Amino acid sequence: MTATPRGSTAGIVFRRLDADPERRRAARLLRDCGLDDHDACCVWYGLCDLTTTENDCLAGAAVVRSLGPTTARMCALAVSATYRDPSLGRRLVCEVADALRASGVEVLTAPPAPDRRVAALLARAGFVPCQQDQTCGSGWSQLPL
């Protein structure tokens, strides 16, 4: 049996980050993501690399806040620069969307992202500009689930 190489998508799993040490590692990864309004009420998710024995096994992290029974907001989103696979960011957003959809959420919103990479990632994952008649602010985007 051959070992799975570090960073292989076969060794990366999506899960909720509930433990404080996991959230601290995720917070370091999210420091420069450009979306920075997360707090204690948010739910944290991560892509964890099971092929590494190091403590810092997060390939990506996302933080989401519930805004009601059918709406949530992406508060933070980042993929580690260690991982060169461009599909990981989209995978992270899709996994978060699937988890939210399963809990009854119908729309995931995101504020304007000052970081071009995060804005591009949101667009690639299917986020579209909010309509003028919606409650989102200018520059916000949404992902219908």
Secondary structure, 3 states (H helix, E strand, C coil): CCCCCCCCHHHEEEEECCCHHHHHHHHHHHCCCCCCCCCCCCEEEEEEECCCCCCCCEEEEEEEEECCCCEEEEEEEEECCCCCCCHHHHHHHHHHHHHHHHCCCCEEEECCCCCHHHHHHHHHCCCEECCCCCCCCCCCEEEEC
